[in-house]
Amino acid sequence: GFGGQPFRTRALGGSVPGPTIKLSPGTILNVQFRNLLTDQPESYKTSDVGRYNLYGDADMANLHFHGGHVSSVLPADDTTLVVHPGHSYNFTVPFLEDHMPGLHWVHPHHHGSSSLHLVGGAALALIVKDAPNSLPKEVENAEEKVLVFQDWDVPTAKNIARKAGDAAFASSLNTIEGGLEVGQRFV
């Protein structure tokens, strides 16, 4: 752990990193995404004049299936979708029969707040499994270990939270102790 007191952050599935999703090609992935963040009316909005492409919309989110060769049209992976605090969206994401196997990741990707979500730990691994009997037996029978690394740059996170007007996350980040010997970066 980080040491010090627990702090509030963003997560997928209630944990950092979020739970690993495993699926086979030809699967339709259904995800009910619930944005449990609390609206901060005082945070900056990317719709405000002059704020497009700046940090903002601190509590708005969506999901992006990074690396997946999936549709960019709703109800699948549309990064322009906005899921407001207290609302939900049902993603339906087909992984076609010829989808290549491999390790991908899922993260919130609302423009303006994606940095807040990522620096806060909201990401998870998505594994598209190999077809049965497609690997050498030694590989197919090997014990699988999934490692998810996240780089927590606390000073940068504080700066992004400040620039977005995200007082709740900035306040929580101020409770983090330790890591000074590595510039308050955690992996």
C-alpha positions as CSV (number, residue, x, y, z in Angstrom):
1,G,0.0,0.0,0.0
2,F,0.8,3.6,0.0
3,G,1.1,3.9,3.8
4,G,-0.8,6.6,5.6
5,Q,-4.5,7.0,5.7
6,P,-6.9,5.5,3.1
7,F,-8.0,8.0,0.5
8,R,-10.9,8.4,-2.0
9,T,-10.1,7.8,-5.7
10,R,-11.7,6.6,-8.8
11,A,-12.0,2.9,-9.5
12,L,-13.7,0.4,-11.9
13,G,-15.6,-2.4,-10.2
14,G,-14.8,-1.0,-6.8
15,S,-11.1,-1.8,-6.9
16,V,-7.8,-0.4,-8.2
17,P,-7.0,-1.9,-10.6
18,G,-10.5,-3.0,-11.6
19,P,-11.4,-6.7,-12.1
20,T,-9.9,-8.5,-15.0
21,I,-12.4,-9.4,-17.8
22,K,-11.7,-12.5,-19.9
23,L,-13.6,-13.4,-23.0
24,S,-13.4,-15.4,-26.2
25,P,-13.6,-14.1,-29.7
26,G,-17.3,-14.2,-30.8
27,T,-18.5,-12.9,-27.4
28,I,-20.8,-10.0,-26.8
29,L,-19.6,-8.1,-23.7
30,N,-22.4,-6.5,-21.8
31,V,-21.3,-4.0,-19.2
32,Q,-23.6,-1.9,-17.0
33,F,-21.5,1.1,-16.3
34,R,-22.7,3.1,-13.3
35,N,-21.1,6.5,-12.6
36,L,-21.1,6.6,-8.8
37,L,-19.2,9.9,-8.6
38,T,-20.8,12.8,-6.9
39,D,-21.4,15.9,-9.1
40,Q,-19.3,18.9,-8.1
41,P,-21.1,21.9,-9.6
42,E,-18.1,24.1,-8.9
43,S,-15.7,22.0,-11.1
44,Y,-14.8,23.3,-14.5
45,K,-16.9,22.2,-17.5
46,T,-15.3,21.6,-20.9
47,S,-18.5,23.1,-22.4
48,D,-17.6,26.5,-20.8
49,V,-16.3,29.1,-23.2
50,G,-12.6,28.6,-23.8
51,R,-12.4,25.3,-21.9
52,Y,-12.7,22.8,-24.7
53,N,-9.8,20.4,-24.5
54,L,-8.8,21.5,-21.0
55,Y,-9.2,19.6,-17.8
56,G,-12.7,19.6,-16.6
57,D,-16.0,17.6,-16.2
58,A,-14.4,16.0,-13.1
59,D,-17.2,13.6,-12.4
60,M,-18.4,12.7,-15.9
61,A,-17.2,9.4,-17.4
62,N,-17.6,6.6,-20.0
63,L,-15.7,3.5,-20.9
64,H,-13.1,3.0,-23.7
65,F,-12.1,-0.5,-24.7
66,H,-8.5,0.3,-25.5
67,G,-6.9,-1.9,-28.1
68,G,-10.0,-3.8,-28.8
69,H,-11.0,-4.0,-32.4
70,V,-14.6,-3.1,-31.6
71,S,-17.3,-0.8,-32.9
72,S,-17.0,2.9,-32.1
73,V,-20.7,3.3,-32.4
74,L,-23.1,3.1,-29.5
75,P,-24.0,1.0,-27.7
76,A,-20.3,0.0,-28.0
77,D,-17.2,2.1,-27.6
78,D,-18.0,5.8,-28.3
79,T,-15.6,8.1,-26.4
80,T,-18.0,11.0,-26.9
81,L,-20.6,9.4,-24.7
82,V,-21.1,11.3,-21.4
83,V,-22.4,9.4,-18.4
84,H,-23.2,12.0,-15.8
85,P,-22.8,11.4,-12.0
86,G,-25.6,9.2,-10.7
87,H,-26.5,7.8,-14.2
88,S,-25.6,4.6,-15.9
89,Y,-25.2,3.2,-19.4
90,N,-25.4,-0.3,-20.8
91,F,-22.4,-1.0,-23.1
92,T,-22.9,-3.8,-25.6
93,V,-19.5,-4.6,-27.2
94,P,-19.2,-7.4,-29.8
95,F,-15.8,-9.0,-30.0
96,L,-16.0,-10.7,-33.4
97,E,-15.1,-14.3,-34.2
98,D,-11.8,-13.2,-35.8
99,H,-10.7,-10.8,-33.0
100,M,-7.1,-11.4,-32.2
101,P,-6.2,-12.7,-28.8
102,G,-4.3,-10.6,-26.4
103,L,-4.2,-8.3,-23.4
104,H,-6.1,-5.0,-23.7
105,W,-7.3,-2.5,-21.2
106,V,-10.5,-0.6,-20.3
107,H,-10.6,2.9,-18.9
108,P,-12.8,6.0,-18.7
109,H,-12.2,8.2,-21.7
110,H,-14.4,11.3,-21.4
111,H,-12.5,14.1,-22.9
112,G,-11.6,16.5,-20.1
113,S,-11.6,14.1,-17.3
114,S,-9.8,11.0,-18.6
115,S,-6.6,12.1,-16.9
116,L,-8.4,12.4,-13.6
117,H,-9.8,8.9,-13.9
118,L,-6.5,7.3,-15.1
119,V,-4.3,9.0,-12.5
120,G,-6.9,7.9,-9.9
121,G,-6.5,4.3,-10.9
122,A,-9.7,3.7,-12.9
123,A,-8.5,1.0,-15.4
124,L,-8.8,-2.8,-15.8
125,A,-7.3,-5.5,-17.9
126,L,-9.3,-7.2,-20.7
127,I,-8.1,-10.5,-22.0
128,V,-9.3,-11.9,-25.3
129,K,-8.5,-15.6,-25.0
130,D,-6.6,-17.7,-27.5
131,A,-8.6,-20.3,-29.4
132,P,-8.5,-23.8,-27.8
133,N,-5.5,-25.9,-28.9
134,S,-3.9,-22.9,-30.7
135,L,-0.9,-22.6,-28.4
136,P,1.9,-25.1,-27.6
137,K,0.8,-27.3,-24.7
138,E,3.5,-25.9,-22.4
139,V,2.1,-22.4,-22.9
140,E,-1.6,-23.4,-22.9
141,N,-1.1,-25.3,-19.6
142,A,1.0,-22.7,-17.9
143,E,-0.3,-21.0,-14.8
144,E,-1.6,-17.5,-15.8
145,K,-0.7,-14.4,-13.8
146,V,-2.1,-11.1,-14.8
147,L,-0.1,-8.1,-13.6
148,V,-1.5,-4.6,-14.0
149,F,1.0,-1.7,-13.4
150,Q,-0.2,1.8,-12.8
151,D,2.0,4.8,-12.4
152,W,0.7,7.1,-9.6
153,D,2.4,10.5,-10.0
154,V,0.8,12.2,-7.0
155,P,2.1,15.8,-7.7
156,T,0.9,15.6,-11.3
157,A,-2.5,14.2,-10.0
158,K,-2.9,17.1,-7.6
159,N,-2.1,19.6,-10.4
160,I,-4.6,18.0,-12.8
161,A,-7.3,17.9,-10.1
162,R,-6.7,21.6,-9.3
163,K,-6.8,22.5,-13.0
164,A,-10.1,20.6,-13.4
165,G,-11.6,22.2,-10.3
166,D,-12.0,18.7,-8.7
167,A,-11.8,19.7,-5.1
168,A,-12.9,16.3,-3.8
169,F,-10.1,14.4,-5.5
170,A,-7.5,17.1,-4.7
171,S,-8.4,17.0,-1.1
172,S,-8.1,13.2,-1.0
173,L,-4.7,13.3,-2.7
174,N,-3.4,15.6,0.0
175,T,-3.9,12.7,2.5
176,I,-1.3,10.5,0.7
177,E,1.9,10.0,2.7
178,G,5.0,8.3,1.7
179,G,6.7,7.9,-1.6
180,L,8.9,10.9,-1.1
181,E,12.0,9.0,-1.9
182,V,10.6,8.5,-5.4
183,G,9.0,11.8,-5.9
184,Q,5.6,10.5,-4.7
185,R,5.3,8.2,-7.6
186,F,3.9,4.7,-7.0
187,V,3.8,1.8,-9.5
